[in-house]
Amino acid sequence: MQPIRIIYDDTPDSIPVPEALRHKKTEIILWPLDDKGSAVEPSAEAGRHERKPGSARGKFTILADDDEHLDDFKDYMP
């Protein structure tokens, strides 16, 4: 499980924080613990899909093959 990050512009009274942090912008991070109370490291693979060349083929359509817009950049091209 991934950690959850929440940013409050005004920390609500329902969250127990030191008095110095009350009603100030704070960041709360909920990090899951294992049975021993140690932080569970998120896996590097969590939420990632294997990328394969050509996997987006057919998902995009080029409506027109035109180079007219390149004329605007002639001054910048060698």
Summary of the structure (lengths in Angstrom):
residues: 78
radius of gyration: 24.9
end to end distance: 51.1
largest distance: 64.9
contacts: 90
relative contact order: 0.16
helix: 15%
strand: 15%
